[in-house]
Amino acid sequence: MSFFVEAVNVLKVLVMAVGAGLGAWGVINLMEGYGNDNPGAKSQGVKHLMEE
């Protein structure tokens, strides 16, 4: 039974690592979006929210 407990613990760590990696990738992509040369692209989402 300890094998299954250990396997579940390993899977938990892997899932958390993948989640952290995807979160970091998302933050990096968000920062790249705010660092681009087109200031109109940043405010497009805010404009869309304000119109509704």
PDBQT receptor file of N, H, CA, C and O in Angstrom, charges set to zero:
ATOM      1  N   MET A   1       0.827  -1.206   0.000  1.00  0.00    +0.000 N 
ATOM      2  CA  MET A   1       0.000   0.000   0.000  1.00  0.00    +0.000 C 
ATOM      3  C   MET A   1       0.866   1.263   0.000  1.00  0.00    +0.000 C 
ATOM      4  O   MET A   1       0.464   2.305  -0.518  1.00  0.00    +0.000 OA
ATOM      5  N   SER A   2       2.045   1.153   0.583  1.00  0.00    +0.000 N 
ATOM      6  H   SER A   2       2.372   0.307   1.004  1.00  0.00    +0.000 HD
ATOM      7  CA  SER A   2       2.913   2.332   0.631  1.00  0.00    +0.000 C 
ATOM      8  C   SER A   2       3.372   2.740  -0.773  1.00  0.00    +0.000 C 
ATOM      9  O   SER A   2       3.695   3.904  -1.008  1.00  0.00    +0.000 OA
ATOM     10  N   PHE A   3       3.400   1.787  -1.697  1.00  0.00    +0.000 N 
ATOM     11  H   PHE A   3       3.138   0.841  -1.507  1.00  0.00    +0.000 HD
ATOM     12  CA  PHE A   3       3.780   2.121  -3.075  1.00  0.00    +0.000 C 
ATOM     13  C   PHE A   3       2.775   3.108  -3.678  1.00  0.00    +0.000 C 
ATOM     14  O   PHE A   3       3.165   4.070  -4.339  1.00  0.00    +0.000 OA
ATOM     15  N   PHE A   4       1.482   2.861  -3.447  1.00  0.00    +0.000 N 
ATOM     16  H   PHE A   4       1.165   2.079  -2.910  1.00  0.00    +0.000 HD
ATOM     17  CA  PHE A   4       0.462   3.748  -3.988  1.00  0.00    +0.000 C 
ATOM     18  C   PHE A   4       0.505   5.120  -3.327  1.00  0.00    +0.000 C 
ATOM     19  O   PHE A   4       0.296   6.137  -3.990  1.00  0.00    +0.000 OA
ATOM     20  N   VAL A   5       0.773   5.152  -2.036  1.00  0.00    +0.000 N 
ATOM     21  H   VAL A   5       0.942   4.326  -1.498  1.00  0.00    +0.000 HD
ATOM     22  CA  VAL A   5       0.883   6.437  -1.340  1.00  0.00    +0.000 C 
ATOM     23  C   VAL A   5       2.053   7.227  -1.908  1.00  0.00    +0.000 C 
ATOM     24  O   VAL A   5       1.942   8.432  -2.138  1.00  0.00    +0.000 OA
ATOM     25  N   GLU A   6       3.167   6.553  -2.133  1.00  0.00    +0.000 N 
ATOM     26  H   GLU A   6       3.257   5.575  -1.947  1.00  0.00    +0.000 HD
ATOM     27  CA  GLU A   6       4.338   7.224  -2.702  1.00  0.00    +0.000 C 
ATOM     28  C   GLU A   6       4.063   7.689  -4.131  1.00  0.00    +0.000 C 
ATOM     29  O   GLU A   6       4.480   8.779  -4.523  1.00  0.00    +0.000 OA
ATOM     30  N   ALA A   7       3.363   6.866  -4.904  1.00  0.00    +0.000 N 
ATOM     31  H   ALA A   7       3.024   5.981  -4.586  1.00  0.00    +0.000 HD
ATOM     32  CA  ALA A   7       3.030   7.247  -6.279  1.00  0.00    +0.000 C 
ATOM     33  C   ALA A   7       2.126   8.474  -6.298  1.00  0.00    +0.000 C 
ATOM     34  O   ALA A   7       2.309   9.364  -7.129  1.00  0.00    +0.000 OA
ATOM     35  N   VAL A   8       1.161   8.529  -5.400  1.00  0.00    +0.000 N 
ATOM     36  H   VAL A   8       1.012   7.806  -4.725  1.00  0.00    +0.000 HD
ATOM     37  CA  VAL A   8       0.274   9.686  -5.325  1.00  0.00    +0.000 C 
ATOM     38  C   VAL A   8       1.059  10.929  -4.938  1.00  0.00    +0.000 C 
ATOM     39  O   VAL A   8       0.819  12.007  -5.481  1.00  0.00    +0.000 OA
ATOM     40  N   ASN A   9       1.996  10.792  -4.002  1.00  0.00    +0.000 N 
ATOM     41  H   ASN A   9       2.191   9.916  -3.561  1.00  0.00    +0.000 HD
ATOM     42  CA  ASN A   9       2.807  11.934  -3.597  1.00  0.00    +0.000 C 
ATOM     43  C   ASN A   9       3.668  12.440  -4.755  1.00  0.00    +0.000 C 
ATOM     44  O   ASN A   9       3.826  13.649  -4.926  1.00  0.00    +0.000 OA
ATOM     45  N   VAL A  10       4.217  11.536  -5.539  1.00  0.00    +0.000 N 
ATOM     46  H   VAL A  10       4.089  10.554  -5.400  1.00  0.00    +0.000 HD
ATOM     47  CA  VAL A  10       5.021  11.934  -6.693  1.00  0.00    +0.000 C 
ATOM     48  C   VAL A  10       4.140  12.651  -7.709  1.00  0.00    +0.000 C 
ATOM     49  O   VAL A  10       4.544  13.668  -8.274  1.00  0.00    +0.000 OA
ATOM     50  N   LEU A  11       2.938  12.127  -7.944  1.00  0.00    +0.000 N 
ATOM     51  H   LEU A  11       2.610  11.301  -7.485  1.00  0.00    +0.000 HD
ATOM     52  CA  LEU A  11       2.036  12.777  -8.887  1.00  0.00    +0.000 C 
ATOM     53  C   LEU A  11       1.626  14.165  -8.399  1.00  0.00    +0.000 C 
ATOM     54  O   LEU A  11       1.492  15.089  -9.201  1.00  0.00    +0.000 OA
ATOM     55  N   LYS A  12       1.430  14.315  -7.102  1.00  0.00    +0.000 N 
ATOM     56  H   LYS A  12       1.539  13.564  -6.450  1.00  0.00    +0.000 HD
ATOM     57  CA  LYS A  12       1.101  15.638  -6.553  1.00  0.00    +0.000 C 
ATOM     58  C   LYS A  12       2.215  16.633  -6.849  1.00  0.00    +0.000 C 
ATOM     59  O   LYS A  12       1.959  17.763  -7.263  1.00  0.00    +0.000 OA
ATOM     60  N   VAL A  13       3.448  16.203  -6.636  1.00  0.00    +0.000 N 
ATOM     61  H   VAL A  13       3.656  15.285  -6.300  1.00  0.00    +0.000 HD
ATOM     62  CA  VAL A  13       4.587  17.088  -6.889  1.00  0.00    +0.000 C 
ATOM     63  C   VAL A  13       4.671  17.433  -8.374  1.00  0.00    +0.000 C 
ATOM     64  O   VAL A  13       4.928  18.583  -8.732  1.00  0.00    +0.000 OA
ATOM     65  N   LEU A  14       4.455  16.445  -9.234  1.00  0.00    +0.000 N 
ATOM     66  H   LEU A  14       4.246  15.511  -8.943  1.00  0.00    +0.000 HD
ATOM     67  CA  LEU A  14       4.516  16.708 -10.672  1.00  0.00    +0.000 C 
ATOM     68  C   LEU A  14       3.424  17.677 -11.112  1.00  0.00    +0.000 C 
ATOM     69  O   LEU A  14       3.676  18.583 -11.907  1.00  0.00    +0.000 OA
ATOM     70  N   VAL A  15       2.221  17.488 -10.597  1.00  0.00    +0.000 N 
ATOM     71  H   VAL A  15       2.017  16.752  -9.951  1.00  0.00    +0.000 HD
ATOM     72  CA  VAL A  15       1.119  18.380 -10.965  1.00  0.00    +0.000 C 
ATOM     73  C   VAL A  15       1.395  19.792 -10.482  1.00  0.00    +0.000 C 
ATOM     74  O   VAL A  15       1.132  20.755 -11.202  1.00  0.00    +0.000 OA
ATOM     75  N   MET A  16       1.925  19.929  -9.264  1.00  0.00    +0.000 N 
ATOM     76  H   MET A  16       2.139  19.147  -8.679  1.00  0.00    +0.000 HD
ATOM     77  CA  MET A  16       2.247  21.264  -8.755  1.00  0.00    +0.000 C 
ATOM     78  C   MET A  16       3.361  21.905  -9.578  1.00  0.00    +0.000 C 
ATOM     79  O   MET A  16       3.327  23.108  -9.839  1.00  0.00    +0.000 OA
ATOM     80  N   ALA A  17       4.353  21.103  -9.991  1.00  0.00    +0.000 N 
ATOM     81  H   ALA A  17       4.380  20.126  -9.780  1.00  0.00    +0.000 HD
ATOM     82  CA  ALA A  17       5.450  21.647 -10.795  1.00  0.00    +0.000 C 
ATOM     83  C   ALA A  17       4.943  22.114 -12.157  1.00  0.00    +0.000 C 
ATOM     84  O   ALA A  17       5.329  23.180 -12.634  1.00  0.00    +0.000 OA
ATOM     85  N   VAL A  18       4.081  21.318 -12.777  1.00  0.00    +0.000 N 
ATOM     86  H   VAL A  18       3.768  20.452 -12.389  1.00  0.00    +0.000 HD
ATOM     87  CA  VAL A  18       3.521  21.713 -14.077  1.00  0.00    +0.000 C 
ATOM     88  C   VAL A  18       2.675  22.975 -13.915  1.00  0.00    +0.000 C 
ATOM     89  O   VAL A  18       2.748  23.882 -14.743  1.00  0.00    +0.000 OA
ATOM     90  N   GLY A  19       1.878  23.035 -12.857  1.00  0.00    +0.000 N 
ATOM     91  H   GLY A  19       1.819  22.298 -12.183  1.00  0.00    +0.000 HD
ATOM     92  CA  GLY A  19       1.057  24.217 -12.610  1.00  0.00    +0.000 C 
ATOM     93  C   GLY A  19       1.900  25.459 -12.384  1.00  0.00    +0.000 C 
ATOM     94  O   GLY A  19       1.585  26.534 -12.895  1.00  0.00    +0.000 OA
ATOM     95  N   ALA A  20       2.967  25.309 -11.621  1.00  0.00    +0.000 N 
ATOM     96  H   ALA A  20       3.222  24.436 -11.206  1.00  0.00    +0.000 HD
ATOM     97  CA  ALA A  20       3.848  26.456 -11.376  1.00  0.00    +0.000 C 
ATOM     98  C   ALA A  20       4.526  26.900 -12.670  1.00  0.00    +0.000 C 
ATOM     99  O   ALA A  20       4.680  28.096 -12.918  1.00  0.00    +0.000 OA
ATOM    100  N   GLY A  21       4.930  25.935 -13.489  1.00  0.00    +0.000 N 
ATOM    101  H   GLY A  21       4.805  24.963 -13.287  1.00  0.00    +0.000 HD
ATOM    102  CA  GLY A  21       5.557  26.279 -14.760  1.00  0.00    +0.000 C 
ATOM    103  C   GLY A  21       4.594  27.009 -15.684  1.00  0.00    +0.000 C 
ATOM    104  O   GLY A  21       4.968  27.993 -16.322  1.00  0.00    +0.000 OA
ATOM    105  N   LEU A  22       3.351  26.529 -15.759  1.00  0.00    +0.000 N 
ATOM    106  H   LEU A  22       3.048  25.729 -15.241  1.00  0.00    +0.000 HD
ATOM    107  CA  LEU A  22       2.362  27.202 -16.600  1.00  0.00    +0.000 C 
ATOM    108  C   LEU A  22       2.028  28.587 -16.060  1.00  0.00    +0.000 C 
ATOM    109  O   LEU A  22       1.815  29.524 -16.830  1.00  0.00    +0.000 OA
ATOM    110  N   GLY A  23       1.984  28.714 -14.742  1.00  0.00    +0.000 N 
ATOM    111  H   GLY A  23       2.158  27.953 -14.117  1.00  0.00    +0.000 HD
ATOM    112  CA  GLY A  23       1.728  30.030 -14.148  1.00  0.00    +0.000 C 
ATOM    113  C   GLY A  23       2.838  31.013 -14.470  1.00  0.00    +0.000 C 
ATOM    114  O   GLY A  23       2.577  32.167 -14.808  1.00  0.00    +0.000 OA
ATOM    115  N   ALA A  24       4.081  30.553 -14.364  1.00  0.00    +0.000 N 
ATOM    116  H   ALA A  24       4.294  29.615 -14.089  1.00  0.00    +0.000 HD
ATOM    117  CA  ALA A  24       5.221  31.420 -14.682  1.00  0.00    +0.000 C 
ATOM    118  C   ALA A  24       5.203  31.806 -16.162  1.00  0.00    +0.000 C 
ATOM    119  O   ALA A  24       5.482  32.951 -16.517  1.00  0.00    +0.000 OA
ATOM    120  N   TRP A  25       4.874  30.842 -17.016  1.00  0.00    +0.000 N 
ATOM    121  H   TRP A  25       4.647  29.911 -16.727  1.00  0.00    +0.000 HD
ATOM    122  CA  TRP A  25       4.803  31.109 -18.457  1.00  0.00    +0.000 C 
ATOM    123  C   TRP A  25       3.715  32.146 -18.744  1.00  0.00    +0.000 C 
ATOM    124  O   TRP A  25       3.912  33.038 -19.569  1.00  0.00    +0.000 OA
ATOM    125  N   GLY A  26       2.589  32.034 -18.078  1.00  0.00    +0.000 N 
ATOM    126  H   GLY A  26       2.429  31.310 -17.407  1.00  0.00    +0.000 HD
ATOM    127  CA  GLY A  26       1.519  33.009 -18.252  1.00  0.00    +0.000 C 
ATOM    128  C   GLY A  26       1.922  34.402 -17.817  1.00  0.00    +0.000 C 
ATOM    129  O   GLY A  26       1.613  35.385 -18.490  1.00  0.00    +0.000 OA
ATOM    130  N   VAL A  27       2.614  34.487 -16.689  1.00  0.00    +0.000 N 
ATOM    131  H   VAL A  27       2.865  33.688 -16.142  1.00  0.00    +0.000 HD
ATOM    132  CA  VAL A  27       3.063  35.797 -16.203  1.00  0.00    +0.000 C 
ATOM    133  C   VAL A  27       4.071  36.405 -17.182  1.00  0.00    +0.000 C 
ATOM    134  O   VAL A  27       4.026  37.601 -17.469  1.00  0.00    +0.000 OA
ATOM    135  N   ILE A  28       4.971  35.576 -17.683  1.00  0.00    +0.000 N 
ATOM    136  H   ILE A  28       5.008  34.604 -17.450  1.00  0.00    +0.000 HD
ATOM    137  CA  ILE A  28       5.959  36.080 -18.645  1.00  0.00    +0.000 C 
ATOM    138  C   ILE A  28       5.262  36.572 -19.908  1.00  0.00    +0.000 C 
ATOM    139  O   ILE A  28       5.605  37.631 -20.434  1.00  0.00    +0.000 OA
ATOM    140  N   ASN A  29       4.283  35.807 -20.399  1.00  0.00    +0.000 N 
ATOM    141  H   ASN A  29       4.005  34.947 -19.972  1.00  0.00    +0.000 HD
ATOM    142  CA  ASN A  29       3.551  36.240 -21.589  1.00  0.00    +0.000 C 
ATOM    143  C   ASN A  29       2.784  37.527 -21.329  1.00  0.00    +0.000 C 
ATOM    144  O   ASN A  29       2.705  38.389 -22.204  1.00  0.00    +0.000 OA
ATOM    145  N   LEU A  30       2.225  37.664 -20.146  1.00  0.00    +0.000 N 
ATOM    146  H   LEU A  30       2.290  36.963 -19.435  1.00  0.00    +0.000 HD
ATOM    147  CA  LEU A  30       1.508  38.886 -19.807  1.00  0.00    +0.000 C 
ATOM    148  C   LEU A  30       2.458  40.079 -19.797  1.00  0.00    +0.000 C 
ATOM    149  O   LEU A  30       2.130  41.142 -20.323  1.00  0.00    +0.000 OA
ATOM    150  N   MET A  31       3.633  39.905 -19.200  1.00  0.00    +0.000 N 
ATOM    151  H   MET A  31       3.900  39.041 -18.772  1.00  0.00    +0.000 HD
ATOM    152  CA  MET A  31       4.607  40.995 -19.165  1.00  0.00    +0.000 C 
ATOM    153  C   MET A  31       5.097  41.336 -20.571  1.00  0.00    +0.000 C 
ATOM    154  O   MET A  31       5.317  42.506 -20.881  1.00  0.00    +0.000 OA
ATOM    155  N   GLU A  32       5.269  40.332 -21.417  1.00  0.00    +0.000 N 
ATOM    156  H   GLU A  32       5.090  39.381 -21.165  1.00  0.00    +0.000 HD
ATOM    157  CA  GLU A  32       5.681  40.609 -22.788  1.00  0.00    +0.000 C 
ATOM    158  C   GLU A  32       4.595  41.392 -23.518  1.00  0.00    +0.000 C 
ATOM    159  O   GLU A  32       4.900  42.268 -24.327  1.00  0.00    +0.000 OA
ATOM    160  N   GLY A  33       3.349  41.086 -23.241  1.00  0.00    +0.000 N 
ATOM    161  H   GLY A  33       3.101  40.374 -22.584  1.00  0.00    +0.000 HD
ATOM    162  CA  GLY A  33       2.256  41.803 -23.870  1.00  0.00    +0.000 C 
ATOM    163  C   GLY A  33       2.244  43.260 -23.475  1.00  0.00    +0.000 C 
ATOM    164  O   GLY A  33       1.924  44.123 -24.292  1.00  0.00    +0.000 OA
ATOM    165  N   TYR A  34       2.592  43.549 -22.219  1.00  0.00    +0.000 N 
ATOM    166  H   TYR A  34       2.852  42.848 -21.555  1.00  0.00    +0.000 HD
ATOM    167  CA  TYR A  34       2.622  44.941 -21.780  1.00  0.00    +0.000 C 
ATOM    168  C   TYR A  34       3.898  45.650 -22.202  1.00  0.00    +0.000 C 
ATOM    169  O   TYR A  34       3.990  46.873 -22.106  1.00  0.00    +0.000 OA
ATOM    170  N   GLY A  35       4.877  44.898 -22.667  1.00  0.00    +0.000 N 
ATOM    171  H   GLY A  35       4.802  43.904 -22.745  1.00  0.00    +0.000 HD
ATOM    172  CA  GLY A  35       6.128  45.515 -23.076  1.00  0.00    +0.000 C 
ATOM    173  C   GLY A  35       6.247  45.705 -24.570  1.00  0.00    +0.000 C 
ATOM    174  O   GLY A  35       7.302  46.108 -25.060  1.00  0.00    +0.000 OA
ATOM    175  N   ASN A  36       5.184  45.422 -25.303  1.00  0.00    +0.000 N 
ATOM    176  H   ASN A  36       4.327  45.095 -24.905  1.00  0.00    +0.000 HD
ATOM    177  CA  ASN A  36       5.307  45.522 -26.761  1.00  0.00    +0.000 C 
ATOM    178  C   ASN A  36       5.237  46.980 -27.218  1.00  0.00    +0.000 C 
ATOM    179  O   ASN A  36       5.005  47.883 -26.414  1.00  0.00    +0.000 OA
ATOM    180  N   ASP A  37       5.439  47.197 -28.520  1.00  0.00    +0.000 N 
ATOM    181  H   ASP A  37       5.628  46.464 -29.173  1.00  0.00    +0.000 HD
ATOM    182  CA  ASP A  37       5.516  48.556 -29.054  1.00  0.00    +0.000 C 
ATOM    183  C   ASP A  37       4.161  49.124 -29.438  1.00  0.00    +0.000 C 
ATOM    184  O   ASP A  37       4.077  50.262 -29.900  1.00  0.00    +0.000 OA
ATOM    185  N   ASN A  38       3.105  48.353 -29.257  1.00  0.00    +0.000 N 
ATOM    186  H   ASN A  38       3.173  47.428 -28.882  1.00  0.00    +0.000 HD
ATOM    187  CA  ASN A  38       1.787  48.804 -29.671  1.00  0.00    +0.000 C 
ATOM    188  C   ASN A  38       0.939  49.116 -28.440  1.00  0.00    +0.000 C 
ATOM    189  O   ASN A  38       0.329  48.210 -27.872  1.00  0.00    +0.000 OA
ATOM    190  N   PRO A  39       0.887  50.381 -28.017  1.00  0.00    +0.000 N 
ATOM    191  CA  PRO A  39       0.133  50.697 -26.800  1.00  0.00    +0.000 C 
ATOM    192  C   PRO A  39      -1.369  50.483 -26.965  1.00  0.00    +0.000 C 
ATOM    193  O   PRO A  39      -2.080  50.346 -25.969  1.00  0.00    +0.000 OA
ATOM    194  N   GLY A  40      -1.861  50.452 -28.192  1.00  0.00    +0.000 N 
ATOM    195  H   GLY A  40      -1.283  50.564 -29.000  1.00  0.00    +0.000 HD
ATOM    196  CA  GLY A  40      -3.279  50.220 -28.402  1.00  0.00    +0.000 C 
ATOM    197  C   GLY A  40      -3.696  48.810 -28.056  1.00  0.00    +0.000 C 
ATOM    198  O   GLY A  40      -4.850  48.577 -27.694  1.00  0.00    +0.000 OA
ATOM    199  N   ALA A  41      -2.782  47.866 -28.159  1.00  0.00    +0.000 N 
ATOM    200  H   ALA A  41      -1.845  48.055 -28.453  1.00  0.00    +0.000 HD
ATOM    201  CA  ALA A  41      -3.113  46.478 -27.869  1.00  0.00    +0.000 C 
ATOM    202  C   ALA A  41      -3.385  46.282 -26.382  1.00  0.00    +0.000 C 
ATOM    203  O   ALA A  41      -4.172  45.416 -26.000  1.00  0.00    +0.000 OA
ATOM    204  N   LYS A  42      -2.737  47.081 -25.549  1.00  0.00    +0.000 N 
ATOM    205  H   LYS A  42      -2.098  47.785 -25.859  1.00  0.00    +0.000 HD
ATOM    206  CA  LYS A  42      -2.926  46.925 -24.106  1.00  0.00    +0.000 C 
ATOM    207  C   LYS A  42      -4.309  47.373 -23.670  1.00  0.00    +0.000 C 
ATOM    208  O   LYS A  42      -4.939  46.725 -22.834  1.00  0.00    +0.000 OA
ATOM    209  N   SER A  43      -4.779  48.460 -24.224  1.00  0.00    +0.000 N 
ATOM    210  H   SER A  43      -4.268  48.986 -24.903  1.00  0.00    +0.000 HD
ATOM    211  CA  SER A  43      -6.015  49.047 -23.738  1.00  0.00    +0.000 C 
ATOM    212  C   SER A  43      -7.247  48.459 -24.421  1.00  0.00    +0.000 C 
ATOM    213  O   SER A  43      -8.372  48.828 -24.084  1.00  0.00    +0.000 OA
ATOM    214  N   GLN A  44      -7.052  47.555 -25.369  1.00  0.00    +0.000 N 
ATOM    215  H   GLN A  44      -6.138  47.255 -25.642  1.00  0.00    +0.000 HD
ATOM    216  CA  GLN A  44      -8.191  47.010 -26.093  1.00  0.00    +0.000 C 
ATOM    217  C   GLN A  44      -9.132  46.266 -25.155  1.00  0.00    +0.000 C 
ATOM    218  O   GLN A  44     -10.350  46.404 -25.270  1.00  0.00    +0.000 OA
ATOM    219  N   GLY A  45      -8.587  45.477 -24.228  1.00  0.00    +0.000 N 
ATOM    220  H   GLY A  45      -7.598  45.365 -24.135  1.00  0.00    +0.000 HD
ATOM    221  CA  GLY A  45      -9.426  44.731 -23.291  1.00  0.00    +0.000 C 
ATOM    222  C   GLY A  45     -10.186  45.662 -22.362  1.00  0.00    +0.000 C 
ATOM    223  O   GLY A  45     -11.354  45.415 -22.061  1.00  0.00    +0.000 OA
ATOM    224  N   VAL A  46      -9.547  46.717 -21.910  1.00  0.00    +0.000 N 
ATOM    225  H   VAL A  46      -8.599  46.917 -22.154  1.00  0.00    +0.000 HD
ATOM    226  CA  VAL A  46     -10.208  47.667 -21.026  1.00  0.00    +0.000 C 
ATOM    227  C   VAL A  46     -11.326  48.390 -21.766  1.00  0.00    +0.000 C 
ATOM    228  O   VAL A  46     -12.400  48.607 -21.206  1.00  0.00    +0.000 OA
ATOM    229  N   LYS A  47     -11.085  48.761 -23.013  1.00  0.00    +0.000 N 
ATOM    230  H   LYS A  47     -10.212  48.584 -23.468  1.00  0.00    +0.000 HD
ATOM    231  CA  LYS A  47     -12.113  49.406 -23.809  1.00  0.00    +0.000 C 
ATOM    232  C   LYS A  47     -13.324  48.501 -23.975  1.00  0.00    +0.000 C 
ATOM    233  O   LYS A  47     -14.471  48.942 -23.890  1.00  0.00    +0.000 OA
ATOM    234  N   HIS A  48     -13.042  47.227 -24.214  1.00  0.00    +0.000 N 
ATOM    235  H   HIS A  48     -12.111  46.869 -24.283  1.00  0.00    +0.000 HD
ATOM    236  CA  HIS A  48     -14.134  46.265 -24.404  1.00  0.00    +0.000 C 
ATOM    237  C   HIS A  48     -14.966  46.156 -23.131  1.00  0.00    +0.000 C 
ATOM    238  O   HIS A  48     -16.193  46.088 -23.196  1.00  0.00    +0.000 OA
ATOM    239  N   LEU A  49     -14.310  46.140 -21.981  1.00  0.00    +0.000 N 
ATOM    240  H   LEU A  49     -13.313  46.196 -21.928  1.00  0.00    +0.000 HD
ATOM    241  CA  LEU A  49     -15.043  46.050 -20.718  1.00  0.00    +0.000 C 
ATOM    242  C   LEU A  49     -15.870  47.297 -20.457  1.00  0.00    +0.000 C 
ATOM    243  O   LEU A  49     -16.979  47.212 -19.929  1.00  0.00    +0.000 OA
ATOM    244  N   MET A  50     -15.338  48.450 -20.822  1.00  0.00    +0.000 N 
ATOM    245  H   MET A  50     -14.437  48.519 -21.250  1.00  0.00    +0.000 HD
ATOM    246  CA  MET A  50     -16.042  49.706 -20.550  1.00  0.00    +0.000 C 
ATOM    247  C   MET A  50     -17.272  49.885 -21.435  1.00  0.00    +0.000 C 
ATOM    248  O   MET A  50     -18.226  50.557 -21.044  1.00  0.00    +0.000 OA
ATOM    249  N   GLU A  51     -17.252  49.284 -22.630  1.00  0.00    +0.000 N 
ATOM    250  H   GLU A  51     -16.476  48.738 -22.947  1.00  0.00    +0.000 HD
ATOM    251  CA  GLU A  51     -18.372  49.455 -23.546  1.00  0.00    +0.000 C 
ATOM    252  C   GLU A  51     -19.604  48.688 -23.121  1.00  0.00    +0.000 C 
ATOM    253  O   GLU A  51     -20.721  49.062 -23.479  1.00  0.00    +0.000 OA
ATOM    254  N   GLU A  52     -19.420  47.624 -22.365  1.00  0.00    +0.000 N 
ATOM    255  H   GLU A  52     -18.513  47.320 -22.074  1.00  0.00    +0.000 HD
ATOM    256  CA  GLU A  52     -20.574  46.773 -22.017  1.00  0.00    +0.000 C 
ATOM    257  C   GLU A  52     -21.304  47.287 -20.812  1.00  0.00    +0.000 C 
ATOM    258  O   GLU A  52     -22.294  46.690 -20.389  1.00  0.00    +0.000 OA
TER     259      GLU A  52
